[in-house]
Amino acid sequence: MRLALILTAVLLIVEVIGGLLSNSIALLADAGHMFTDVAALGLALFVAWFSRQPGTPEKTYGYLRWEILAALINGSTLLLISGWILWEAVARLREPQPVAGGLMLGVATAGLLVNIVAARVLVGSSSRNLNTRAAYLHILGDLLASLGTIVAAILIRFTGWLMADPIASILTMGLIMTGAWRLVRESVDILLESTPAHIPLPAVRGQLEAIPGIESVHDLHVWSVTPEVVAMSAHCIVREPDRQQHVLEHIHDAMRLFGIQHVTIQLERDEMLDRERHLHA
């Protein structure tokens, strides 16, 4: 991420200058998006360090959720910037303005090369970490923007079709907003402690109830602390005290099948409906 941050910061300066000199909304849009990339990568780097700080008695999970907050901030920023760029592009559709296609093409090509390098640096860890995925999505969005800007620059330079500039911006932003919305939605789901999409809760319940000694299961919850740390808790009725240790060991083994690492189980000999009525509903 450090290398991606340096490359992106340099390209931001180049695109701002190139966009102003060429009068290209596509380049300026890409520069605006690039600015959010610099901020996103800086935030991602800080959070990657900060989230590894040890837990405290007040924060027993440590600072892992900062990764999710950073992803939410970056995804929301992407949506806001994309909305602004779409607004500017629609205005250009109504009143096309002259664009220096040659300069636009040169800057966009340089941007494409830099974004390819930055994307390759981040792609390996983007599938495992939501924070890194947010940074990767920013870079990928810029890569797509650079491709669209190159196509628009070629059309403007060789055909004089000025509408290619705002159209390229609109198409690119549509793709970026799709990825940003998924990122925001996943971040919100984790913060709300929703059941992870890849873990079917009925299957978890069925796996627990199939364990010999467990009569019934209630107050079952599965949630993500981060995409890499999945937790669950449940209350299980186990009538025979001498089977409790075996049941606990079996539960931990069964939950590994779902990729659940943090397991908390309350074993009960008898139903406690008078004390847990809201948990059995």
PyMOL commands that set and color helices and strands:
alter all, ss='L'
color gray80, all
select helices_A, chain A and resi 2-22+25-50+66-94+101-126+130-159+164-191+201-209+241-256+273-280
alter helices_A, ss='H'
color red, helices_A
select strands_A, chain A and resi 216-226+229-237+262-268
alter strands_A, ss='S'
color yellow, strands_A
deselect
rebuild
show_as cartoon
